[in-house]
Amino acid sequence: MTSKKVLLITLIAILSWLWMMIVHEFGHVLVGIFSNGAVSKVVLHPLELSRTELSVNLHPLAVAWGGPVVGCIVPLMVWVALKTFAWRSLHLFQWFTGFCLIANGVYIGSGANTRIGDAGEMLAYGSDPWMLALFGLVTVPLGFFLWNGLGSKFGIGNKDESPSTSAILVCSGILALTVGAELLNTALARFP
């Protein structure tokens, strides 16, 4: 595998992880605000697991579900829009969308047993374990379905295309901006 292929795969994997957490937390914030809650803190840092804290949370079950549900629906909607307009680098966003579906699905689906994080809150506030498992059983296969056939776009597989330099540059720029914004936000949050 060439260094160009390894670089693109590394960049898209890191970007997918960071942006999956951003979209997931956006879901918690969105549902928290629309349910008359008060968001006190959102932690987004490249070296930490993200989290959203509400000082007023009138609907904790809805807020807990908001992260993974919005974290799957928003990327799917954007992917459909980009596909409709035949965006040239659709494969990059298709990878990200699949990643969001798989990550959120595994997180919530396995939470039926582990009770970690959002899944623990969902179970504590009334969701049945089968609901969490069903969420994972729907989203994870859909994510893998979206990933199916993308290998050649990243230089893997029979067609063995070479990744475009523009894709590497765009991913590098977005990663630099994302990490920079998260670090700046963390630094500014330390000052009252």
N, C-alpha and C positions, 0 to 999 in steps of 0.2 A: 504494500500500500504506500502510495507516495505521500510526501509531507503535506502536500496541498489537500489531499483527501483527509488525512488525520486532523489537519488544522480546521477544516470546515466542520467535520463531525464534532470535534471538541467545542468549537464555538457555538454550534447550534444546540449541543447538549447543555452547556452552561446557560445560554440564553433561555432555553426552554424551562430550565429549573427556576431561574430568577423570575421570568415573566409568568410562569404558572403560579408562583406565590403571589405576585402582584395582582393577577386577575382573581385569584381565590380570595385574597383579603378585600379586594374591591367588592366582592359579593357580600362579605360580612358587613362592610361599611354601608353598602347600598340598602340592604335589608334592615340594618340597624337604624338608619336615618328614616326610611319609609315606615318603620314601625314605631316612630316617635321615641327612639332611643337617643343616647348621646355618646358619641365616640370620643373616648379620652385619649387613645393612643393606638397607632398602627406601627408595628415594628417591621421594617423592611431593611435588611442588611445582607450584603452578599455572603457573609459567613455565619448567619444565624437563620434559624427557622422563623418564618414570619408568624405574626399573631396580631389580632385586633382586640383591643380592650374597650369595653363600653362602661361608662360610669352609670348610665341608666339603660337597662335592657328589659323592656316590658314584654318582649316576645323572644326569650332565649332559644326556643326550639327553632323558630323561623330564622333567626340570625345564624344559628349553628348550621342549618341546611343551606343558607344563602351562599356561603363560601364555595362549597363543592358544586352546587347546582349552577350558580352564575359562572363559576370557574370552568364549567364544561360548555354551557350554552353560549356564552359570549365568543369564545374562540370558534365554535361551530358556525355561528352566524357570520362572523368575519370571513371565515374560510369559504362559506357559500357565496358571499358577496364577491370575494376576490376571484373565485372560480367563474362566477357569472361574467365578470369583466375580463376573463382570460389573462390574469396577471402572469407575467413571464416567470416570476420566481415563486409560483404557487406552491411548489414542493417544499419550500422552507416553512411556509405557514401551515401547510398540511402536516408536516412533521410536528410542529408545535401543537397543533390542535390534537393530534393523536397522543402526544405526550401529556397534555392536560387531562384528557379523558382517562388515560391509563393511571396517571399519578393520583388524581382525585378518586378514581374508582378503587384502586388498591388501598388507599388511605381510609376511605369510608367503608368499603366492603370488608376489609380485614378488621376494622374497628368493632364489628359485631362481636368479635371474640376478645380483642385486645383492650377495648374501651379507652383508647388513647385519644387525646385531643378532642377535636370536634365530635368524633363518634361517641366518646364518653358523655359529652353534653347532650347529644341527641338521645342517647339511651336514658340518661338521667331525667330528661324532660318529656319522655313519653314515646319516643320512637321504638318500634319493635325491632329486634335484631334482624329479622327477615327483610325489613325495609333497607337496612344498610347493605346487607348481602345482595339484595336485588339491584341496588344502585351500582355496585361493583360488577355484577353479572351483566349489566347492560353497557356500562361505559368502557370497561376494559376491552371486551371484544371489538367494540366500535373503534376504539383507539388503534388496535392492531390492524383492523380493516383499513383504516386510513393510512397506516404505515406500509401496507402491502404494496410492493412494487416500487417503493421509493429508493431502494438501494442503488440503482443505477444512476440516479441523480446526484448521489454522494460518492460516486466512483466505486461502488461495490456491486458485484454480480456479473452476469454474462455480458451485458452491453458495455460495462466498464467505462462509462463516460468520465471525462475529467471535470471536476468541479470548476465552476466559473470563478475567475478572479474577482468579478464584481460581487458575487455572492459572499465571498470571503471578506471583502472590504466592507460591505453593508453590515454583515454580522459583527465584524470587529468594531465598527462605529457605534452600532446599537449597544453592544456590550460595554464599550467604554462609557457611553452616556448613561446607561443603566447603573453601572457600578458607581460612577461619579455622583449621580443623583442620590443614590441610596446612602453613600458615605456622607455627602453634604447634608442630607436630611438628618442622619444620625448625629452629626456634629451640631447642627442647629437645635436639635431637640434637647441637648444638654443645657442650653441657655434658656432661662425662664422668660 
